[in-house]
Amino acid sequence: MSDLIRIVRFETENTNPLILIPDLPFSERKLYADSFLSSYSVRVFELPANWMGFGFPKFEDCIDLLSREILNSKRKVKLIGEGLFSGMVFELLKKIPQAIEAACVLDPPLFRTDANWMPKNAEWILERFPPWLLLSRELHSFYESLEQSLRSGFTDSKYLPAIVFTKHSGKITKQIQIFGETIQRFPVFRIETSRPESVQNLLKNLILKILAEVPISSVQKKSKFKIEPGF
């Protein structure tokens, strides 16, 4: 087991366990513990943000650590995964569904069929790490494991976490047109606002309602694509 991965615990008076699996620190990360400390006993899965190129954790070790954290909890846990790390949510739902009460994935990437000049794994790495780490086989292997878990989760998972999108609405609409069949099994939601600074508060309120199974009509937005209950 790599000593570079860890679970950070925020103990509060609330005993309801919530495990966050956020993206690595970069400009578009939106999942932070502060939003949920008043409602849950929060645990955050952390990878080395300042990794310099030696001994990057294996995907399997990450799943093992998270599985132990979940199984050692006295109560069923709720999960939130962000971005490509949503693949870990699907992997945990497959491995230990009996210990998970509810789950949500935030801005999972939907893999495009149109070619991009830069491979997606290279683009993902460059957004989060120094450019010389493009040569790291360990990092590419980790990316591939995340991607495979996310792909298989979308197509094969028996358990359907809610999907929340916060990206620009035009991009979301295009993704739905291309990937509607892939995500139509899932409860799907999106957040639209003209004020980027308000996304965090809207996101917090939406996810809290999703995890609590509270009626969410006040935050839904319908569209002609008829993907329920978010569009």
Secondary structure, DSSP 4 states (H G I P E B T S, - for coil): --TT-EEEEE--S---EEEEEPPPSSTT----GGGGTTTSEEEEEE--TT--SS-PPPHHHHHHHHHHHHHTSSS-EEEEEEGGGHHHHHHHHHH-GGGEEEEEEESPPPPPSS--SS-HHHHHHHHHS-GGGGG-HHHHHHHHHHHHHHHHHHHH-SS--EEEE-S-HHHHHHHHHHHHHHHTTS-EEE---S-GGGHHHHHHHHHHHHHHT---GGG----TT--TTT-
